Amino acid sequence: MNAIKVARRFIEADPTHPSSKILASLVLALEAQNSFELVRLYELDYKNFQVAMDILKEWRLDRYYASKSKLFDLSVQVKELESAKG
């Protein structure tokens, strides 16, 4: 199961748990491209610390694929413009 889904289930199960708050803050910071105090990750138990690390990995990959998708969409538009002219 992917880390984002694991984190979502953990947060849904107990949104007031300190680890839920830290994981939620991490996700919000990533989405908004805001800073996040890494020292907060050390407040997590090992399992949730690993979830946080996996979230970072998955977020990075998703961002890469989102950029690739945007480039592909733009390339299709350019090709369509060429076809319309010629």
C-alpha positions in Angstrom: 0.0 0.0 0.0 1.4 3.4 -0.8 2.5 5.8 1.9 -0.1 8.4 1.1 -2.9 6.0 1.6 -1.3 4.6 4.8 -1.0 8.2 6.2 -4.6 9.0 5.2 -5.9 6.0 7.0 -3.8 6.7 10.1 -5.0 10.4 10.2 -8.6 9.4 9.6 -8.5 6.8 12.5 -7.3 9.4 15.0 -6.9 13.0 13.7 -6.0 14.3 17.2 -3.0 12.0 17.6 0.2 14.0 17.6 1.6 11.9 14.8 -1.5 12.5 12.7 -0.9 16.2 13.1 2.7 16.0 12.1 1.9 13.9 9.0 -0.9 16.2 8.1 1.4 19.2 8.5 4.0 17.5 6.3 1.5 16.9 3.5 0.1 20.5 3.7 3.6 21.9 3.5 4.5 19.7 0.5 1.3 20.6 -1.3 1.7 24.3 -0.7 5.4 24.2 -1.3 5.9 25.7 2.2 8.7 25.0 4.6 8.4 22.2 7.2 10.6 21.8 10.3 12.3 18.5 9.8 13.0 18.2 13.5 9.2 17.5 13.9 9.8 14.2 12.1 11.9 13.0 15.1 8.7 13.2 17.2 7.2 10.3 15.2 7.6 6.7 16.2 9.7 4.6 13.8 6.7 3.3 11.8 5.3 6.8 11.2 8.8 8.2 10.6 9.1 5.6 7.8 5.7 6.6 6.5 6.8 10.2 6.4 10.0 9.2 4.5 7.9 7.2 2.0 5.5 10.2 1.6 8.5 12.3 0.6 9.6 9.7 -1.9 6.2 9.3 -3.5 5.6 13.0 -3.6 8.8 13.5 -5.5 7.9 10.8 -8.0 4.4 12.2 -8.4 5.8 15.6 -9.0 8.1 14.3 -11.6 5.3 12.5 -13.4 3.0 15.5 -13.2 5.7 17.6 -14.9 6.2 14.9 -17.5 2.4 14.9 -18.1 2.3 18.7 -18.5 5.2 18.5 -21.0 3.4 15.8 -23.0 0.1 17.9 -23.0 2.0 20.9 -24.3 3.8 18.8 -26.9 0.4 17.5 -28.2 -0.9 21.1 -28.4 2.2 22.2 -30.5 1.7 19.2 -32.8 -2.0 20.1 -33.2 -1.1 23.7 -34.1 1.4 22.5 -36.7 -1.3 20.2 -38.2 -3.9 23.1 -38.3 -1.4 25.3 -40.2 -0.3 22.9 -42.7 
